[in-house]
Amino acid sequence: MLTALEVVTTVVVGVMVGVEVSVAFVMNPILNALPEDSAQRGHAHGGRMLGAVMPFWYIGSLVLAAVWAVAGWQHGTGLVVTAAGLLLLSVVMSILLLVPINNRNKTWTPETRPADWKQQLNRWERLHYVRVAVIIAAFALLAAALT
């Protein structure tokens, strides 16, 4: 049963990392290359779509890693505990730094967006790069813990 938990946790976190890497290095550059109104509408739509799913994914990943750490405690779980700590950091970063920007962004239209909308999205993107690095590190630790 522990092996199944380890594999499921690693896969769930790995897929989440893939989505977030895709957002950072594929989707955002595509959206940013569109004309202003289209770019802003695309970011708002993406914020609504992923904003509805990602809280469950991030928190679910953290819960899975925590359960793995507890269930496998006697087998040396330093890597898993560290990964869970990084996933907790990603959740805290999301709640305190990224979600407030996303909550504003997902309601904007070309008529209602603030004058500094690009600066706000650029701040979100910079913070997102840091969060991606954190979850990549967590994923790498979980993968290493499997061996």
C-alpha positions as CSV (number, residue, x, y, z in Angstrom):
1,M,0.0,0.0,0.0
2,L,2.9,2.4,0.8
3,T,4.4,1.8,-2.6
4,A,1.1,2.8,-4.3
5,L,0.9,5.9,-2.2
6,E,4.5,6.8,-3.2
7,V,3.8,6.3,-6.9
8,V,0.5,8.2,-6.8
9,T,2.0,11.1,-4.9
10,T,5.0,11.4,-7.3
11,V,2.7,11.2,-10.3
12,V,0.2,13.8,-9.0
13,V,3.0,16.2,-8.1
14,G,4.9,15.5,-11.4
15,V,1.8,16.2,-13.5
16,M,1.2,19.4,-11.5
17,V,4.8,20.5,-12.2
18,G,4.3,19.8,-15.9
19,V,1.2,22.0,-16.0
20,E,2.9,24.8,-14.1
21,V,6.0,24.6,-16.3
22,S,3.8,24.7,-19.3
23,V,2.0,27.8,-18.0
24,A,5.3,29.5,-17.3
25,F,7.3,28.7,-20.4
26,V,4.6,28.0,-23.1
27,M,1.2,29.5,-22.4
28,N,2.3,32.8,-20.9
29,P,4.7,33.6,-23.7
30,I,2.0,32.7,-26.2
31,L,-0.5,34.9,-24.5
32,N,2.0,37.8,-24.1
33,A,2.6,37.8,-27.8
34,L,-1.0,38.4,-28.6
35,P,-2.5,41.9,-29.1
36,E,-3.3,43.7,-25.9
37,D,-7.0,42.9,-25.6
38,S,-6.5,39.3,-26.6
39,A,-3.6,38.8,-24.3
40,Q,-5.5,40.3,-21.3
41,R,-8.6,38.2,-22.1
42,G,-6.5,35.1,-22.4
43,H,-4.8,35.7,-19.1
44,A,-8.1,36.3,-17.4
45,H,-9.6,33.1,-18.9
46,G,-6.6,31.1,-17.9
47,G,-6.8,32.5,-14.4
48,R,-10.4,31.5,-14.1
49,M,-9.8,27.9,-15.5
50,L,-6.6,27.1,-13.5
51,G,-7.7,29.1,-10.5
52,A,-10.6,26.7,-10.1
53,V,-8.5,23.6,-10.2
54,M,-5.0,24.4,-8.8
55,P,-6.0,25.0,-5.1
56,F,-7.2,21.3,-4.9
57,W,-4.1,20.1,-6.8
58,Y,-1.7,22.0,-4.6
59,I,-3.3,21.1,-1.3
60,G,-4.0,17.5,-2.5
61,S,-0.3,17.2,-3.4
62,L,0.7,18.5,0.1
63,V,-1.7,16.1,1.8
64,L,-0.4,13.1,-0.2
65,A,3.2,14.0,0.6
66,A,2.3,14.4,4.3
67,V,0.5,11.0,4.4
68,W,3.5,9.4,2.7
69,A,5.8,10.9,5.3
70,V,3.7,9.6,8.2
71,A,3.0,6.2,6.6
72,G,6.7,5.6,5.8
73,W,8.1,7.2,8.9
74,Q,10.2,4.3,10.0
75,H,11.8,4.0,6.5
76,G,13.8,7.2,6.6
77,T,11.5,10.0,5.2
78,G,13.8,13.0,5.2
79,L,13.4,13.6,1.5
80,V,9.6,13.3,1.7
81,V,9.4,15.6,4.7
82,T,11.5,18.1,2.9
83,A,9.4,17.8,-0.2
84,A,6.2,18.2,1.9
85,G,7.8,21.4,3.4
86,L,8.4,22.7,-0.1
87,L,4.9,21.9,-1.2
88,L,3.6,23.8,1.9
89,L,5.8,26.7,0.9
90,S,4.2,26.6,-2.5
91,V,0.7,26.7,-1.0
92,V,1.6,29.6,1.3
93,M,3.2,31.5,-1.6
94,S,0.1,30.9,-3.7
95,I,-2.3,32.1,-1.0
96,L,-0.3,35.2,0.0
97,L,1.3,36.3,-3.2
98,L,-0.2,34.8,-6.4
99,V,-3.9,34.2,-5.7
100,P,-4.6,37.9,-4.9
101,I,-3.2,38.9,-8.3
102,N,-5.0,36.1,-10.0
103,N,-8.3,37.0,-8.3
104,R,-8.0,40.5,-9.7
105,N,-6.9,39.4,-13.1
106,K,-9.7,36.9,-13.7
107,T,-12.3,39.7,-13.4
108,W,-10.7,42.1,-15.7
109,T,-12.0,43.0,-19.2
110,P,-10.4,45.4,-21.6
111,E,-12.9,48.0,-20.4
112,T,-12.3,47.4,-16.6
113,R,-8.6,46.5,-16.3
114,P,-6.4,48.9,-14.4
115,A,-3.8,51.0,-16.0
116,D,-1.0,48.8,-14.4
117,W,-2.5,45.5,-15.5
118,K,0.7,44.5,-17.3
119,Q,2.9,45.2,-14.3
120,Q,0.6,43.2,-12.1
121,L,0.7,40.2,-14.5
122,N,4.5,40.6,-14.8
123,R,4.7,40.4,-11.0
124,W,2.5,37.3,-11.0
125,E,4.8,35.7,-13.7
126,R,8.0,36.4,-11.7
127,L,6.4,34.9,-8.5
128,H,5.2,32.0,-10.6
129,Y,8.8,31.2,-11.7
130,V,9.8,31.0,-8.1
131,R,6.9,28.8,-7.2
132,V,7.7,26.5,-10.2
133,A,11.3,26.2,-8.9
134,V,9.9,25.2,-5.5
135,I,7.6,22.5,-6.8
136,I,10.3,21.2,-9.2
137,A,12.5,20.7,-6.2
138,A,9.7,19.0,-4.3
139,F,9.1,16.7,-7.2
140,A,12.8,15.8,-7.5
141,L,12.9,15.0,-3.8
142,L,9.8,12.7,-4.1
143,A,11.3,11.0,-7.1
144,A,14.6,10.5,-5.3
145,A,12.7,9.1,-2.3
146,L,11.3,6.4,-4.5
147,T,14.7,4.8,-5.0
